[in-house]
Amino acid sequence: MAETAEEIKARKERERDELYALDISGVEWHSAPGTEEHEERVEIAYLPGGAVAMRSSLDPDTVLRYTEAEWRAFVLGARDGEFDLEPAPDDGGPTAASE
């Protein structure tokens, strides 16, 4: 039997609550190869069940957590160019790529 929209919403809320209840004080943080300790960088930590935590090296107390499905969707979107930036026509600055 397929889940109803209400059941899916309740499951996702339960998963998120469980994810944020995890004690991540002892996790190992990883950053991109070649980045220096003094550089600003994004750091990720792998959590149980395929979940991932992400933070900025400049603000390590603020941590975002993603379920396995959320992280997979993000990674696939990044690989597909969903978040690529293009120069703005008027000032050459970055803007979100339009489709």
C-alpha positions, -999 to 999 in steps of 0.1 A, spaced: 0 0 0 14 34 -10 18 62 16 -6 90 14 6 126 12 -2 131 49 18 99 59 48 110 38 48 144 55 46 128 89 74 104 81 96 132 68 90 152 100 98 122 121 130 115 102 141 152 106 133 152 143 153 120 148 182 134 127 184 167 148 182 147 180 215 129 172 245 138 193 271 148 167 297 161 191 322 133 182 317 132 144 347 136 120 344 166 98 357 165 62 365 193 37 375 193 1 410 180 -7 436 208 -9 418 232 14 439 248 41 428 250 78 428 288 77 407 290 45 369 294 46 354 260 35 323 238 37 327 208 59 306 177 60 302 148 84 287 114 76 259 104 101 241 71 107 216 59 81 233 78 52 225 112 67 250 141 63 257 172 85 272 203 69 287 235 83 309 264 74 344 265 89 338 301 99 307 292 119 311 256 131 283 259 157 257 263 130 251 228 115 226 218 89 216 182 87 202 163 57 185 129 55 200 104 30 173 113 5 178 150 8 216 147 5 212 124 -25 189 149 -42 214 178 -35 244 158 -49 225 148 -80 213 184 -86 249 197 -82 262 171 -106 235 181 -131 244 218 -129 213 228 -111 232 252 -89 257 266 -115 261 304 -116 264 325 -147 276 361 -149 247 387 -147 244 405 -181 246 439 -165 275 437 -141 293 404 -147 284 391 -112 271 357 -105 234 348 -108 216 316 -107 216 298 -141 182 300 -159 167 271 -177 
